[in-house]
Amino acid sequence: MPATTEADSDRTALDLMLRGFQLSRMLRLAADLGIADRILPDGHVSVDALATSCKVQSTQLVRVLRALAAFEVFSVSTEGTVAHTPRSRLLRTDAPGSLHHAARFWTSPGLVEGLGRNRCRAHRRCSA
């Protein structure tokens, strides 16, 4: 197996930054569905039960949860159960210092759309 070079590491880091909006949108979805509040702080729940209580398809929900688990937001077992991580507990509405409302605010369509309108008006190449 070839050794990872600094250039590879930089490419991976930049690639994650470029696609950061995807993570933000998944966090918004988790907050909108109240997923963190549907899991007991020290418990776990099946993906199917979560999907039923959220009124969404379990196959789609598990994809989002696995993607979030890659960033240590929720833990998804091979048996199909979801549990909290320290990061997902911060999405609970009753958590001290909760980021639930921040996840919804900072990714709200109005805010994101407003930020897009203010792009680089000073630069001639921008299509603002």
Secondary structure, DSSP 8 states (H G I E B T S, - for coil): -----HHHHHHHHHHHHHTHHHHHHHHHHHHHHTTGGGS-TT-EEEHHHHHHHHTS-HHHHHHHHHHHHTTTSSEE-TTSEEE--HHHHTTSTTSTT--HHHHHHTT-HHHHHHHHHTS-TTSTT---
